[in-house]
């Protein structure tokens, strides 16, 4: 089967649907979230996986290094920021763990968000030929773009694991909670991706704005520094409105045993995440019917 999005056939999208003789009742809220919408996503789950595999193949096709780019990018940035802070004579992290390890613990979850959010934003526009020809739940596209970034994240974690072994960094027992914070990062990306993909289908300006937002977010999130080292205590509640703050602090707590995220910052992050995700689902469902005509 060809890996081109425009050549995905109706047979590829075919699913086993319940017989019309079996009565089914759907309950749909006025806001656009419905049991039917979740049911359709489950029925088309094979399409999500097919798009994920295709995107990964296309991304590294005809590259000399291949999937190693998932490791090279964080490795190069790690070296740049390590040299930069050494020249400044300041360490923006706790001193008992090498900065390169602390940096990767913050950068890898952020890279997961940034790469998936950029792909999710362009997902509807990139598949406009497919959308205009065949019916399937449009939310499959931003979701598959988000899940695809998880593969690069797992590959890049090999670099982090190698550095931890090299420097003798032993993770604490709370390492078992790490998948929870990775999941939170994916949910943030899905929520924001639903918003931005729908907006980008209507207004192409969004595609130009998102890279700038991600650049700003890189520096206002504790990626290259730790919250306790640079953010004054009186501003941390406001700072926690950025849902990635709780995620990055949680990842460092799980892997390095640094200070655990405060209860207040986690509550604020969870509330912000909930609003982002639910709001994105509602808005996407409202725009979904207009996508074919407007895209």
N, C-alpha and C positions, 0 to 999 in steps of 0.2 A: 504493500500500500504506500502511495506517495505521502510524503510528510508535509506537503503544502496544505495550508488551511483551506484554500479555495477548492481543493480536490477531495475533501472529505465528503463522501457520498451519503445519500439518504439511508442506504443499507447500514453504514457505520453508525448512524444515529438511531437505528431501529431498536426498540426495546419491547419487552413483553409487558403489555398493559393488561389490566384486569378485563375480563369479558364484560360486554355491555349488559349481559343478563344478570350480572351481580350488582345489586344496588349499592351505590357508594354515596355517602353524604359528606360534603365538605363544609367547614365552618370558616368563613372569611371575615376578618375584621375590616372595618371601614378604612383603616389606615393603610391597608395593602398587604399586611402579613397574614398568611393563611396556612392552614394545614396542607392544603393542596400544593402550595409552593414548596414546602419541605418534602412532601411526598414525591414531587416531580424531580427534585434534586437527588433524592435517593434512587429513583428509577434510572436516572441518567448518570449515575456514579461512574459507570464504565467510560463515559465520555470524558469525565474529568481526568481519569488516569491516561486515556489515550492522548489527550492534549498535553498533559505533563510530559509524557515520554517523547512526543513529537517536538515540544519546545526545547527539551534538553538536547536532543539530537541536532536540531537546527542551530542552537546556540554555539555548539562546539564543532560544527561541520567545517572542514577545510581549515582548521587551526593547527598550527605546528605543535603547540603545547597541549592542546586539548583541555581536559577537565582540570589540569594543573593550574589553570588561571584562577580557579576558585581558591587556591592556596597562595599563589604569587601576589595577588592584589593585597590581601591583609598583611602578608609578610613584608612587602615593600613599605606600606604605610606604617607598620610597626617600627621599622628601622628609621623612617623619617622622623616620627614623633619622638622616638627614643633619643636620637641625636639632638633634636630641637630642644627638648627639656634639659638635656645634659649641658647644652650651651647656655641655657638660661640659669643653670645651677639650681633648679627647683624641681622637686618630684611631686606631681599632683596626685599621689596615691600613698597608701600606707607603705612604710619602708621595709616591712618584713617579707615582702614578696617582690620579685623583680618587676620593673615597670612593664616590660614586654608582655608578661603574662597577664598583668592587670589590664593592659590595653586591649589584648585580644578578648578577654572576658567581656569587655564592653563593646568592642567593635563588631564581633561576629553576630550578636543579636541585632545590632543596628544595621549591619549589612543585609541581614535577612529581611528586615523591614524595608530598607531602601530599595533593594533590588526587586522585591515582590511588589512593592507599591508602584514603582515605575512601570512594571510590566502590566499590572492590573489596570492602571489608568488608561493604557493604550489598548487594552484587550478588545473592547467592543469595536473600536475603529479599525484595528488590525484584522478583524474577522468580519468586516461588513459584508463581504460577498457571501459568506456562509450564512450570516444572519438573514439576509434578504431572500435566501433560497429555501432554507429548511427550518422547521420549528424545533426548538429545544429551549429549556430554561436558560435565559440569557445570563443568569447569575453563575452558570457553569464557567463562563469565560474568566471573570476576575478571580473566582475561586481556584481554578486550575493554574492561573498565573501565580497565585500565592503559594500553592502547594509545591509548585516546581522549584521555587527558591529554597525549599527545605533540603533538596538534594545537595545543592552547593554548600549550604550551611554544614551539613554532615561531613562533607569532604574537607572543608576548611577546619573543622574541629580536629582533624588529624594533626595540623600544625600546633594547635593549642596543647593537645595531649603530648606531643613530642617535647615541647618546651617545658611542660610541667615535669616530665620525666627527667629532662636534662638538669633542671634546677632543683630537683628533689621536692617539688611542691606536692604535698599529699592532701587530697580533698577531704573535707570533713564528712560526717555522717549525713548531713542534709543534702548531699549530692543527689540523693534519690528524688529530691523535689525539683531538680533541674528541668525535667520535661514539662512541668507545670508552667514555668516561666517562659519556656520556648513556645508553648501553646498560647500563652498570653500575647506574645509577640506576633504570632500568626493571626490571632483574633483581631489585634489592632490593625494589622495589614488588611485583613478581609473587610473590617468595618470601614476603614478609610478608602480601600479599593472600591467598594460598592459606591460610595459617595462620588469619588473622583472619576471612575469609569463612566457613570451616568452623566456627570457634568461634562466630561470630555466629549461624549457623543453629541451633546447639544452645543457646546462651545469649545472649539479647538484651542482656545487660549489656555485652557487648563493644562494641556500638555506642555506648555512652555513655563507655567508657573510651578508645577510640581518639582522639577529639579532644583529650583531656587529654594523652595520650602524645605526640601531635604537637606540642602547645604546649610541653611539656618538651623534646622533641627539637629544636625550633627554637633553643632557647637553649644546649643542650649540644652542638650541632653548629656548626662554624665558618661560620655563615650571615652574621651581622652583624659578625663579626670574623674575623681570621686567626689560625690556630693559633699561629704564631710570636710573635704580639703579646701573647697573653693566657695561653696554657697553658704552665706550667713544663715544662722538658725532662724531668724525672723522671716526669711523669705522662702523657707523650704515648703511651707504649705501651698504657696502659690506655685512654686516650682514643680510640685507634685501633680499639678493639673496636666502636665505632660505625662501621658500614661507610660511612656518608655522609661521614665525615671524609676518607677517601681520595678519594672522588668529588669533593667540593668543592675540596680542595686541587689535585686534578688538573685541574679545570676552570679554576681561576685560573692554573695553570701553563700550560695550553694557550692561553688567551686573552690573559693579561696578562704572561706570562713571569716570574711570581713564582717563589719557591723551589719546586722540584719536590718532590712527596711523597717522603718517605724510603722506602727499600726495606722497612724493618721495618714501617712503618705500612701500606704497600700489601699486604704479605704477610698481616698480621693482618686487614686489611679483606677481602681475598680469601677467607681461611679462614672468617671470619664470614659472608660472603655465601654461600659454598658450603654451610655448615651450614644457613643460613636457607632457601636455595632447595631443597636436597635434603630437608630435614626437612619443609618446607611441602608438597612434592609427595607425600611418603609419607603425611603426616597427612591431606591432602585426599583421597587415594585410599581411605584407610581409612574416612573419614567419608562419602564420596560415596554409598555404598549406603544410608546411614541418612537422607540428607537429605530424601527424599520423605516418609518417615514422621514425621520430627521437625520439619520446617519448618512 
